[in-house]
Amino acid sequence: MKKQKKVLIIVSVIILLIAVGGGVYFLFFNKKSNEEVMIPEVKVMNKIEGYEYTLDDRDTEVFKEKFEELKELLESESFEEEDYVSLVSELFIIDLYTIDNKISKYDVGGLEYIYEPARDSFKSMAMDSIYKTVINNIDKKREQSLPIVKSTTISEITPSTYEMPDESEMDSYDVNISWAYETSLGYDNEGTITLIKNNNRIDVVSFNPRS
């Protein structure tokens, strides 16, 4: 009986240590994932079948107008590819730099327009740069001033080729674009986007912003 009691005590101590260890991990090492989980799901108002593009309830009127243009374009029997490239570039910029409607720095915009294998690295870079100082707004009490894109202008679209990480080349476009805000807060306002033809989609693979 004494032996069984001793084993029971040892097992209890092990379980306690595991529980405490798990608590310490989630308290000190899992803060990022916890905060990301706190981001509520947005309500999808519209989508473009076959392309994974969505319009959310929080999107601005400027974004909505461009989204409707893209939907009409992609659902037509034929269209100019450069028109597709232009609209994807504009939607990417509007969603990325309209930060006022985002919940936190983990809530990076424009990701659905990026080449899927590059999304995680792009999100990390955005979180460490333009989204770095975004205050969490899960309680909807944020008073921080954040940018809202009001217009976009494309000055040039140049067909090119893009070298992928495996050194293969894909047809691409380089797009020079500028944008304006409802209120100037010192964020980037122009840049060059590189987009590739990826099956039936046009995807962003590179973005070089400039102020």
C-alpha positions as CSV (number, residue, x, y, z in Angstrom):
1,M,0.0,0.0,0.0
2,K,2.8,2.4,0.9
3,K,4.5,1.6,-2.5
4,Q,1.2,2.4,-4.3
5,K,0.8,5.6,-2.4
6,K,4.3,6.7,-3.2
7,V,3.7,6.0,-7.0
8,L,0.5,8.0,-6.8
9,I,2.3,10.9,-5.2
10,I,5.0,10.9,-7.9
11,V,2.4,10.7,-10.7
12,S,0.5,13.6,-9.2
13,V,3.7,15.7,-9.0
14,I,4.5,15.0,-12.6
15,I,1.0,16.0,-13.7
16,L,1.3,19.2,-11.7
17,L,4.7,20.1,-13.3
18,I,3.3,19.5,-16.8
19,A,0.3,21.7,-16.0
20,V,2.5,24.5,-14.6
21,G,4.9,24.1,-17.5
22,G,2.1,24.4,-20.0
23,G,0.8,27.5,-18.2
24,V,4.2,29.2,-18.3
25,Y,4.5,28.4,-22.0
26,F,1.2,30.0,-22.9
27,L,1.8,32.9,-20.7
28,F,5.2,33.9,-21.8
29,F,5.9,32.2,-25.2
30,N,2.5,32.1,-26.9
31,K,1.4,35.8,-26.7
32,K,1.6,36.3,-30.5
33,S,-0.7,33.4,-31.3
34,N,-3.1,34.3,-28.6
35,E,-3.4,37.9,-29.9
36,E,-3.9,36.6,-33.5
37,V,-6.7,34.3,-32.3
38,M,-8.4,37.4,-30.9
39,I,-8.9,38.8,-34.4
40,P,-12.7,38.4,-35.1
41,E,-13.8,36.9,-38.5
42,V,-15.1,39.6,-40.9
43,K,-18.3,39.1,-42.7
44,V,-17.9,38.4,-46.4
45,M,-20.3,40.4,-48.5
46,N,-19.3,39.3,-52.0
47,K,-16.7,37.0,-53.7
48,I,-15.4,36.2,-57.1
49,E,-15.8,32.5,-57.8
50,G,-12.6,30.7,-58.9
51,Y,-10.3,33.4,-57.8
52,E,-10.5,33.5,-53.9
53,Y,-11.1,37.3,-53.9
54,T,-13.6,38.6,-51.3
55,L,-15.4,41.8,-50.3
56,D,-15.8,42.2,-46.6
57,D,-18.3,44.3,-44.6
58,R,-15.5,46.5,-43.2
59,D,-14.0,47.4,-46.7
60,T,-14.1,51.1,-47.8
61,E,-16.2,52.5,-50.6
62,V,-13.1,52.9,-52.7
63,F,-12.2,49.3,-52.3
64,K,-15.8,48.2,-53.0
65,E,-15.9,50.1,-56.3
66,K,-12.6,48.5,-57.5
67,F,-13.8,45.1,-56.3
68,E,-17.0,45.4,-58.3
69,E,-15.0,46.4,-61.4
70,L,-12.8,43.3,-60.9
71,K,-15.7,41.0,-60.5
72,E,-17.4,42.3,-63.6
73,L,-14.2,42.0,-65.5
74,L,-13.4,38.4,-64.5
75,E,-17.0,37.3,-65.0
76,S,-17.0,38.6,-68.6
77,E,-16.4,36.4,-71.6
78,S,-13.1,38.1,-72.4
79,F,-11.0,40.9,-71.1
80,E,-7.6,42.6,-71.5
81,E,-5.0,41.1,-69.1
82,E,-3.6,44.5,-68.3
83,D,-7.0,45.6,-67.0
84,Y,-6.8,42.6,-64.6
85,V,-3.3,43.6,-63.6
86,S,-4.3,47.2,-62.9
87,L,-7.3,46.3,-60.7
88,V,-5.4,43.7,-58.6
89,S,-2.6,46.3,-58.1
90,E,-5.1,48.9,-56.9
91,L,-7.0,46.6,-54.6
92,F,-3.7,45.3,-53.1
93,I,-2.6,48.9,-52.3
94,I,-6.0,50.0,-51.0
95,D,-6.3,47.0,-48.7
96,L,-2.7,47.1,-47.5
97,Y,-2.5,50.8,-46.7
98,T,-6.1,51.2,-45.4
99,I,-5.1,50.3,-41.8
100,D,-7.8,52.2,-39.9
101,N,-10.2,49.2,-40.4
102,K,-7.8,46.6,-39.2
103,I,-7.9,45.1,-35.7
104,S,-4.2,44.9,-34.9
105,K,-0.8,44.6,-36.4
106,Y,-1.5,40.9,-37.1
107,D,-4.4,41.9,-39.3
108,V,-2.5,42.7,-42.5
109,G,-4.4,43.7,-45.6
110,G,-3.9,42.7,-49.2
111,L,-2.8,39.1,-48.5
112,E,-5.3,37.5,-50.8
113,Y,-3.7,39.3,-53.8
114,I,-0.2,37.9,-53.0
115,Y,1.3,34.7,-54.5
116,E,0.3,32.1,-51.9
117,P,3.8,30.7,-51.0
118,A,5.0,34.3,-50.3
119,R,2.1,35.4,-48.0
120,D,3.6,34.4,-44.7
121,S,6.9,36.2,-45.3
122,F,5.1,39.3,-46.6
123,K,2.8,39.4,-43.6
124,S,5.9,39.2,-41.3
125,M,7.6,42.1,-43.1
126,A,4.4,44.2,-43.0
127,M,4.0,43.5,-39.2
128,D,7.6,44.7,-38.7
129,S,7.2,47.8,-40.7
130,I,3.9,49.7,-41.6
131,Y,1.8,47.7,-39.2
132,K,4.3,47.7,-36.3
133,T,2.7,50.4,-34.2
134,V,-0.9,49.5,-34.8
135,I,-2.7,49.4,-31.5
136,N,-5.1,46.5,-30.8
137,N,-8.7,47.5,-31.4
138,I,-10.5,44.3,-30.2
139,D,-12.4,46.4,-27.7
140,K,-13.2,49.1,-30.3
141,K,-11.8,51.9,-28.2
142,R,-8.7,52.7,-30.2
143,E,-8.1,56.4,-30.7
144,Q,-5.0,56.0,-32.9
145,S,-4.9,57.9,-36.2
146,L,-4.3,55.3,-39.0
147,P,-4.3,55.7,-42.8
148,I,-7.3,55.3,-45.2
149,V,-6.5,55.2,-48.9
150,K,-8.9,57.4,-50.9
151,S,-7.5,57.0,-54.5
152,T,-4.9,55.2,-56.6
153,T,-3.2,56.1,-59.8
154,I,-1.3,53.8,-62.1
155,S,1.3,55.6,-64.3
156,E,2.9,52.6,-66.1
157,I,2.4,48.9,-66.7
158,T,5.4,47.1,-68.2
159,P,5.4,43.4,-69.4
160,S,8.5,41.6,-68.1
161,T,9.8,38.3,-66.7
162,Y,10.3,37.4,-63.1
163,E,12.8,34.9,-61.7
164,M,11.3,32.6,-59.2
165,P,13.2,31.1,-56.2
166,D,13.8,27.9,-58.1
167,E,15.4,30.1,-60.9
168,S,12.6,29.4,-63.3
169,E,11.1,32.5,-65.1
170,M,7.5,33.5,-65.4
171,D,5.7,36.1,-67.4
172,S,5.2,39.2,-65.2
173,Y,4.2,42.9,-65.1
174,D,5.9,45.8,-63.4
175,V,3.3,48.3,-62.2
176,N,4.2,51.8,-61.1
177,I,1.5,53.1,-58.8
178,S,0.8,56.0,-56.5
179,W,-1.9,56.6,-53.9
180,A,-3.4,59.3,-51.8
181,Y,-4.9,59.2,-48.3
182,E,-7.9,60.9,-46.7
183,T,-5.4,62.3,-44.2
184,S,-1.6,62.4,-44.7
185,L,0.2,60.6,-41.8
186,G,3.6,60.1,-43.4
187,Y,3.0,56.6,-44.9
188,D,4.4,55.5,-48.3
189,N,2.5,57.0,-51.3
190,E,4.1,55.3,-54.3
191,G,5.9,52.2,-55.4
192,T,6.4,49.4,-57.9
193,I,4.5,46.1,-57.8
194,T,5.6,43.0,-59.7
195,L,2.8,40.5,-60.6
196,I,3.0,37.1,-62.3
197,K,0.6,35.0,-64.3
198,N,-0.3,32.1,-62.0
199,N,-2.7,29.7,-63.7
200,N,-5.9,31.8,-64.1
201,R,-4.8,34.4,-61.5
202,I,-2.6,37.4,-61.5
203,D,-0.6,37.4,-58.2
204,V,1.7,40.0,-56.5
205,V,5.2,38.6,-56.0
206,S,7.2,41.7,-55.2
207,F,6.4,45.2,-53.8
208,N,8.9,48.1,-53.5
209,P,7.2,51.1,-51.7
210,R,8.5,54.6,-51.8
211,S,7.5,57.7,-49.8
